[in-house]
């Protein structure tokens, strides 16, 4: 196999999660580095566990992340003839056999083994059934499985690019089921037949599949196929080093989308889950930069630890540097979802949304946070932060200062950042007060918050009319509170 060919082969029993996305990414990085081809294969033979919209979600998540493929998607459910033919080859060569044992018989056998204190496993009782007996049972309509005979002793050596040489003893395994009684292929058998048919040169997958590799390697050899090179990626653990699950927060790519993460940030984060760039290279890097230095040999053998805070931090870095038009397009659905703007406003006020997002982007880490950070630019203030009311509205002369500020701003004709700031600086000098005494209550009056981007940037974007309205509203609020005392 001269050309590098890899495959990403998800099972559509759920959405694309962080582990699967990393596997897809590492395959993608490796194949793009080597000018090879990435095959997308959907392993959908387990009909009982299939989730209806899973394929659509997986493909959508891959496209959203920017992980493209060169061939496929191919569906295993549409390749049954291929598996049946390969299994029949093994039957005819005497390397595989029909097993008629029922599940009840197998369980009775296992229970007896447990009681006798011997290794629990299939005894191979159907291995040597006479051909006439096999033919007779098939004619009776019995539905056997097909098993591949494994040696009773010895070991098989697996060479792994990441883990080195790993050995497995044959007595660890039963004779492998290659075809189920319902005519569908067993997982390991279908993998091998497909990987050979697709000319896969490297199998890059999760560590949990390492135990399947000796079985698959034996199937390769039994069928006379060339064995591909294997690379098993380390597990991704939760912060407490337990198995990662939903209780640890978002784990599927669609959940990260809903949270407001950018695809480039997720790709960057996944890249670092098990691989480190050269010392001179920044951790914040594009896929193109990663492709130049990525190496399977440098992928860590030890488990990676899922750190949502690092992902959110990375996401914030990307939001800060993202193309403004592109960021705005990503943010608008969140603004609409949170009721901050309507679809119509998104179309009509694009010229206004752009500078608002540009102003708040450095203060947020997700698109969800971005939406909340710019709410007061689009919607009236309904309340003020409690700590702000206590600290700034209930201070001595708060009403007077806001009234002075309102009078000052009313005289500004060109309501720019520079002019509003100049007017306020002149007022501070006239009143002989420190800036904080009037800036903080003004910020609270205009935004409802104690923290915001620069006050004069906010003023310029809100515009003169809205600033004066909100200052008047705050003045009335303070008066009302005082009257209640």
C-alpha positions in Angstrom: 0.0 0.0 0.0 1.9 3.0 -1.3 -0.7 5.7 -0.7 -1.6 6.6 2.9 -5.3 5.8 3.3 -7.1 6.1 6.7 -10.7 5.8 7.8 -12.9 7.3 10.4 -15.7 4.8 11.2 -18.2 6.1 13.7 -21.2 4.0 14.8 -24.4 6.0 14.6 -25.6 5.1 18.1 -25.2 8.6 19.4 -23.8 12.0 18.5 -20.2 12.8 17.7 -18.5 13.2 21.1 -15.2 14.7 22.0 -13.3 11.4 21.8 -14.7 10.5 18.4 -14.0 14.1 17.1 -10.4 13.8 18.3 -10.0 10.4 16.5 -11.4 12.0 13.3 -9.1 15.0 13.7 -5.9 12.9 14.2 -6.8 10.8 11.1 -7.4 14.0 9.2 -4.1 15.6 10.3 -2.1 12.5 9.5 -3.6 12.0 6.1 -3.4 15.7 5.1 0.3 15.7 6.1 0.9 12.7 3.9 -1.2 13.7 0.9 -3.4 10.6 1.5 -7.1 10.0 1.5 -9.6 9.9 4.3 -12.5 7.5 4.0 -15.7 8.0 6.0 -17.4 4.8 6.9 -20.6 4.5 8.9 -20.7 1.3 10.9 -24.4 0.8 11.2 -24.9 -3.0 11.4 -26.0 -2.9 15.1 -29.6 -2.1 14.2 -30.8 -2.4 17.9 -28.6 0.5 19.0 -28.9 2.9 16.1 -30.2 6.4 16.8 -32.4 7.9 14.1 -30.7 11.2 13.6 -27.2 10.1 14.5 -25.7 10.0 11.1 -27.0 13.4 10.2 -25.6 14.8 13.5 -22.2 13.1 13.0 -21.8 14.4 9.4 -23.0 17.8 10.4 -20.6 18.0 13.3 -17.6 16.9 11.2 -18.5 19.6 8.5 -18.9 22.3 11.2 -15.5 21.4 12.6 -13.9 21.6 9.1 -12.9 17.9 9.0 -13.5 16.9 5.4 -13.2 13.5 3.9 -12.2 12.2 0.4 -14.4 9.1 0.1 -17.8 8.1 1.5 -19.8 8.1 3.5 -20.0 4.3 3.0 -22.6 2.4 5.0 -21.8 -1.1 6.3 -25.5 -2.0 6.1 -25.2 -1.8 2.3 -22.2 -4.1 2.1 -23.7 -7.4 3.4 -22.8 -9.4 0.3 -19.1 -8.5 0.7 -19.0 -9.9 4.3 -21.0 -13.0 3.4 -18.6 -13.8 0.6 -15.5 -13.4 2.8 -17.0 -15.6 5.5 -17.9 -18.2 3.0 -14.2 -18.2 1.9 -13.2 -19.0 5.4 -15.8 -21.8 5.7 -14.6 -23.4 2.5 -11.0 -23.2 3.5 -11.7 -24.9 6.8 -10.6 -22.0 8.8 -14.1 -21.2 10.0 -17.1 -23.3 11.0 -20.8 -23.2 11.7 -21.7 -23.1 15.4 -25.3 -24.2 16.2 -25.0 -23.7 20.0 -27.9 -21.6 21.3 -27.4 -18.8 23.9 -29.0 -21.0 26.5 -26.6 -23.9 25.8 -23.6 -21.5 25.9 -24.8 -20.1 29.3 -25.1 -23.6 30.7 -21.6 -24.4 29.5 -20.2 -21.2 31.1 -22.0 -21.9 34.4 -20.6 -25.4 34.5 -17.1 -24.0 33.9 -17.6 -21.5 36.7 -18.7 -24.3 39.1 -15.7 -26.4 38.2 -13.3 -23.4 38.6 -11.9 -23.5 35.1 -11.5 -20.7 32.5 -14.9 -19.6 31.2 -15.1 -19.7 27.4 -16.5 -21.5 24.4 -15.3 -25.1 24.3 -15.3 -25.4 20.6 -17.9 -28.2 20.6 -19.1 -27.5 17.1 -15.6 -27.3 15.6 -15.5 -30.9 14.4 -19.1 -31.5 13.5 -19.2 -33.9 10.5 -20.1 -32.3 7.2 -23.3 -34.4 6.9 -24.5 -33.2 10.3 -23.8 -29.6 9.4 -25.7 -30.0 6.1 -28.6 -31.7 7.9 -28.9 -28.9 10.5 -28.8 -26.2 7.8 -31.5 -28.0 5.9 -33.6 -28.1 9.1 -33.6 -24.3 8.9 -31.3 -23.8 12.0 -29.5 -20.4 12.0 -25.9 -20.9 13.2 -23.2 -18.3 13.8 -19.9 -18.7 11.9 -16.8 -18.9 14.1 -13.2 -18.5 13.1 -10.9 -21.1 14.7 -8.1 -19.7 16.8 -5.0 -21.6 18.0 -5.4 -23.1 21.5 -2.0 -21.8 22.6 0.7 -19.3 21.6 0.4 -15.6 21.1 -0.1 -12.9 18.6 2.1 -9.8 18.4 0.6 -6.4 17.6 2.8 -3.6 16.5 1.5 -0.2 17.4 2.9 3.1 16.2 2.1 4.8 19.6 2.4 1.9 22.1 5.1 -0.2 20.5 4.9 -4.0 20.6 1.9 -5.5 22.5 1.4 -9.3 22.8 -1.8 -11.2 23.4 -2.2 -14.9 24.3 -4.6 -16.9 22.2 -6.1 -18.6 25.3 -7.6 -15.2 26.2 -10.1 -15.5 23.3 -12.9 -17.8 22.2 -13.1 -18.9 18.6 -14.2 -15.6 17.0 -17.8 -15.2 15.8 -17.5 -13.6 12.3 -21.1 -13.8 11.2 -24.1 -13.7 13.5 -27.1 -16.0 13.3 -29.2 -13.2 11.7 -26.7 -13.0 8.8 -25.0 -9.8 9.9 -21.3 -9.6 10.3 -19.6 -9.3 13.7 -17.9 -6.0 14.4 -14.3 -7.2 14.1 -15.0 -9.2 10.9 -16.8 -6.3 9.1 -13.9 -4.0 10.1 -11.3 -6.2 8.5 -13.2 -6.9 5.3 -13.9 -3.2 4.9 -10.4 -2.0 5.7 -9.0 -4.4 3.2 -11.6 -3.5 0.5 -10.9 0.2 1.1 -7.1 -0.4 1.0 -6.7 1.2 4.4 -3.0 1.6 5.2 -3.2 3.0 8.8 -5.9 2.3 11.4 -5.9 5.3 13.9 -8.5 4.8 16.6 -9.2 4.9 20.3 -7.3 2.9 22.9 -10.5 1.0 23.7 -10.1 -0.8 20.4 -6.7 -2.2 21.3 -8.2 -5.4 22.7 -9.9 -5.9 19.3 -6.7 -5.6 17.3 -5.3 -9.1 17.9 -8.6 -10.6 16.8 -8.7 -8.4 13.7 -5.1 -9.2 12.9 -5.8 -12.9 13.0 -8.8 -12.4 10.7 -6.5 -10.5 8.3 -4.0 -13.3 8.3 -6.8 -16.0 7.9 -8.1 -14.2 4.8 -4.6 -13.6 3.4 -5.0 -9.8 3.7 -2.1 -7.4 4.3 -2.2 -6.1 7.8 -2.4 -2.3 8.1 -0.4 -0.2 10.6 -2.2 0.5 13.9 -2.1 3.5 16.2 -4.3 3.6 19.3 -4.9 7.0 20.8 -5.0 7.3 24.6 -8.2 7.7 26.5 -9.7 11.0 27.5 -10.5 11.1 31.2 -12.6 13.5 33.3 -10.8 16.0 35.6 -11.1 13.5 38.4 -9.5 10.9 36.1 -12.7 8.9 36.0 -14.3 7.8 32.8 -15.6 10.9 30.9 -19.4 11.1 30.9 -22.3 13.6 30.6 -22.1 14.4 34.4 -18.8 16.2 33.6 -20.6 18.7 31.3 -20.7 19.1 27.6 -19.1 16.1 25.8 -20.7 16.1 22.3 -19.8 18.5 19.6 -23.4 19.7 19.2 -23.3 20.6 22.9 -20.2 22.7 22.4 -22.0 24.4 19.5 -24.9 25.2 21.8 -22.5 26.6 24.4 -21.1 29.0 21.8 -17.7 27.5 21.0 -16.1 28.3 17.7 -15.1 25.3 15.6 -11.5 26.5 15.3 -11.2 26.7 19.1 -12.5 23.1 19.5 -10.1 21.8 16.8 -7.2 23.6 18.5 -8.2 22.1 21.9 -8.7 18.6 20.5 -5.3 18.8 18.9 -3.7 19.3 22.3 -5.6 16.3 23.9 -2.8 13.9 23.6 -0.2 15.7 21.4 2.0 18.7 22.1 3.5 21.1 19.6 7.2 21.7 19.4 8.5 24.0 22.1 8.9 26.9 19.8 5.3 26.7 18.6 2.4 28.4 20.3 -0.4 26.3 21.7 -2.8 28.5 19.7 -2.4 27.2 16.2 -4.3 26.7 13.0 -4.9 23.2 11.5 -2.5 24.2 8.7 0.3 24.9 11.3 -0.5 21.6 13.1 -0.2 19.6 9.9 3.4 20.7 9.4 4.5 19.3 12.8 2.0 16.6 13.7 3.4 13.1 14.3 1.7 9.9 15.4 5.0 8.9 17.1 4.7 11.9 19.3 1.1 11.2 20.5 1.1 10.5 24.2 0.6 7.0 25.6 -0.9 8.4 28.8 -4.5 9.4 29.1 -5.5 13.0 28.3 -7.5 14.9 30.9 -10.6 16.8 29.7 -10.4 20.4 30.9 -13.4 22.5 29.9 -11.8 25.6 31.4 -8.9 25.4 29.0 -11.3 25.0 26.0 -13.4 28.0 27.1 -10.2 30.0 27.6 -9.0 29.0 24.1 -12.4 29.9 22.7 -12.1 33.4 24.2 -8.8 33.8 22.5 -10.3 32.9 19.1 -13.3 35.2 19.7 -10.9 38.1 20.3 -9.0 37.6 17.0 -11.9 36.2 14.8 -12.8 38.0 11.6 -15.6 40.4 12.7 -18.0 39.6 9.9 -17.6 35.9 10.5 -17.9 36.3 14.3 -21.1 38.4 13.8 -22.6 35.7 11.6 -21.8 33.1 14.3 -23.2 35.3 17.1 -26.5 36.4 15.5 -28.2 33.0 16.1 -27.4 33.3 19.8 -28.7 36.8 19.9 -31.9 35.7 18.3 -32.1 32.5 20.5 -31.8 34.6 23.7 -34.4 37.1 22.6 -31.9 39.9 22.4 -32.8 40.7 18.7 -35.4 39.4 16.3 -34.6 37.9 12.9 -35.9 41.1 11.3 -33.6 43.2 13.4 -30.7 41.0 12.5 -31.3 41.8 8.8 -32.0 45.5 9.2 -29.4 46.4 11.9 -26.4 44.6 10.6 -24.4 47.9 10.5 -25.1 48.4 14.2 -24.6 44.8 15.4 -21.0 44.7 13.9 -19.5 47.5 16.1 -21.4 46.2 19.2 -19.9 42.8 18.9 -16.5 44.3 18.2 -16.8 46.3 21.4 -17.7 43.4 23.7 -15.7 40.5 22.1 -12.6 40.9 24.3 -14.7 40.6 27.5 -16.3 37.2 26.7 -15.3 33.6 26.2 -18.3 32.0 24.4 -20.9 33.2 21.9 -23.4 32.6 24.7 -21.6 35.1 26.9 -21.2 37.4 24.0 -25.0 37.6 23.6 -25.5 38.4 27.2 -22.7 41.0 27.1 -24.4 43.1 24.5 -28.0 42.8 25.6 -28.3 46.4 26.8 -27.3 47.7 23.4 -30.5 46.2 21.9 -33.0 45.9 24.8 -34.2 48.4 27.5 -32.8 48.0 31.0 -35.4 46.5 33.3 -33.2 46.5 36.4 -29.8 47.4 37.8 -27.3 45.1 39.5 -28.0 45.0 43.2 -24.4 45.6 44.2 -24.3 48.6 41.8 -27.4 50.1 43.3 -26.0 49.8 46.8 -22.6 51.2 45.9 -23.4 53.9 43.2 -27.1 54.8 43.2 -27.3 55.1 47.0 -24.2 57.2 47.4 -24.4 60.8 48.3 -25.2 63.1 45.4 -25.8 60.2 42.9 -29.0 61.9 41.6 -27.3 65.2 41.3 -24.3 63.8 39.5 -26.4 61.9 37.0 -28.5 65.0 36.3 -25.3 67.0 35.7 -24.1 64.2 33.4 -27.3 64.3 31.5 -27.1 68.1 31.0 -23.5 67.8 29.9 -24.3 65.1 27.3 -27.3 66.9 26.0 -25.0 69.7 24.8 -22.8 67.3 22.8 -23.6 67.7 19.1 -21.3 65.1 17.5 -21.9 62.2 19.9 -18.5 60.4 19.3 -16.3 58.6 21.8 -13.9 61.6 21.8 -16.5 64.2 22.3 -18.5 62.4 25.0 -15.3 61.8 26.9 -14.2 65.4 26.6 -17.5 66.6 27.8 -17.3 64.4 30.9 -13.7 65.3 31.6 -14.6 69.0 31.5 -17.5 68.2 33.9 -15.3 66.4 36.3 -12.9 69.4 36.3 -15.8 71.8 36.8 -17.2 69.8 39.8 -13.7 69.1 41.1 -14.4 65.4 41.5 -12.6 62.1 40.7 -13.8 60.4 37.6 -15.0 57.3 39.4 -17.7 59.3 41.3 -19.6 60.0 38.1 -18.3 57.3 35.7 -19.5 54.4 37.8 -23.1 55.5 38.4 -23.3 56.6 34.7 -22.2 53.1 33.6 -24.8 51.5 35.8 -27.5 53.9 34.4 -26.6 53.2 30.8 -26.0 49.4 31.0 -27.6 48.2 34.2 -24.2 46.7 35.1 -21.1 47.6 37.1 -18.8 46.2 34.4 -18.8 47.0 30.7 -16.5 48.1 27.9 -15.2 51.7 28.1 -18.0 54.0 29.1 -17.5 56.4 26.3 -17.4 53.7 23.7 -20.7 52.5 25.1 -22.1 56.0 25.0 -21.1 56.5 21.4 -22.7 53.2 20.3 -25.9 53.7 22.3 -26.3 57.1 20.8 -27.4 60.4 22.4 -31.1 59.8 22.6 -30.8 56.5 24.3 -28.1 57.7 26.7 -30.3 60.7 27.8 -33.4 58.4 28.2 -31.5 56.0 30.4 -29.9 58.7 32.5 -33.4 60.1 33.1 -34.8 56.7 34.0 -32.0 56.2 36.5 -32.6 59.6 38.1 -36.2 58.8 38.5 -35.3 55.4 40.0 -33.0 57.0 42.6 -35.7 59.6 43.4 -38.3 56.8 43.9 -36.0 54.9 46.2 -35.3 58.0 48.2 -39.0 58.8 48.5 -39.6 55.3 50.0 -37.1 55.9 52.8 
